[in-house]
Amino acid sequence: MLRHIVLSTFKPDATEDQLDAWRTAVREMCEASEDVVSFTLGTNVGSGPNHHDSALVVDFRDLESFRAYIASPAHKAYVENHAKQVVDKLAAVQHEF
């Protein structure tokens, strides 16, 4: 199994409507993907100088499934149509478990 973790910090001028659309796009993309085994998406409830606004944790069967997901037209469309509009910076890591 492979776990993909993405921490996102939103742009200061991102509107609540844009963030709602982003959240919906993430959920729909993960739910529709045959490569995704499971996922969780959450909003940070803490605060601090090194905190991010949101966390996405996605589990895949293996590295090949993850690579197929990242290369998919759905993921590319998500990046262009949603992520680029609201995400200021992100941190990501993949690890086997």
Secondary structure, 3 states (H helix, E strand, C coil): CEEEEEEEEECCCCCHHHHHHHHHHHHHHHHHCCCEEEEEEEECCCCCCCCCCEEEEEEECCHHHHHHHHHCHHHHHHHHHHHHHHEEEEEEEEEEC
